[in-house]
Amino acid sequence: MLKIEELNKIVATGESSLQILKDISFSLQKGKSLAIVGESGSGKTTLLGLLAGLDKPTSGKVSIDGNSIFEMSEDERALVRKNSVGFVFQSFQLIEGLTALENVMMPLELRGDMNAKEKALSQLEQVGLSERVHHFPNQLSGGEQQRVAIARAFVCNPQVLFADEPTGNLDTNTGKKVVELMFDLNRKNNTTMVLVTHDIKLASRCDYKISLSAGKLIESDLPQ
């Protein structure tokens, strides 16, 4: 489902350059979950952005379901993200001027789905927010906002879900509930899930884990 080959990312810093990622390679089967861990500045979020096609590598290859995303045009990559990829961010990334229902409907409407409202309502029910569908983000708690974000991520039945510190802005108990919800939806939808986290307990819930240090993959329990 997800295959990464010799991925490198180098950025210019004045007259010199900085290598953020160096020769990262691994693959992940469909329906499996992977935690990316490492200290701050190790390259975790950069790697996640490259896997999702949000940024371009200096060299290397990322394939989703056999399709090499950096051999595509930007429009083609955008189509892959729209049809095959879901995102959950630490800061929720909800649109303040839209209700919970409208936030979840948005990716469906962008796809031209005629049943966007019904599907969004169903997904919000699955995350336990049936009574909050007409509330705006500033009327919701942090945990509720993250549940809306999870509903939005899963509503299009993505093949791959990318999550960047999904519990980072939540208290411990709320974070546990959000984690249970993510893994429950992951199992139900057979979605491949890749998440960046500092939370060792969250990482241990995943099928596999890789560790980065200074842009290098230093440890992995993925099958060879």
TAZI-V329144 format. One record per run of one state. SS is the DSSP state (alpha for helix, beta for strand, coil for the rest). FROM is the first residue (numbers start at 1). TO is the last residue. If there is no record, write none. Layout:
BEGIN
{{SS	FROM	TO} {SS	FROM	TO}}
END
This chain:
BEGIN
{{coil	1	1} {beta	2	13} {coil	14	15} {beta	16	28} {coil	29	32} {beta	33	38} {coil	39	43} {alpha	44	51} {coil	52	58} {beta	59	64} {coil	65	66} {beta	67	68} {alpha	69	71} {coil	72	73} {alpha	74	84} {beta	85	89} {coil	90	98} {beta	99	99} {alpha	100	110} {coil	111	115} {alpha	116	126} {coil	127	129} {alpha	130	132} {coil	133	135} {beta	136	136} {alpha	137	139} {coil	140	141} {alpha	142	154} {coil	155	159} {beta	160	164} {coil	165	171} {alpha	172	189} {coil	190	191} {beta	192	196} {coil	197	199} {alpha	200	205} {coil	206	207} {beta	208	213} {coil	214	215} {beta	216	220} {coil	221	224}}
END
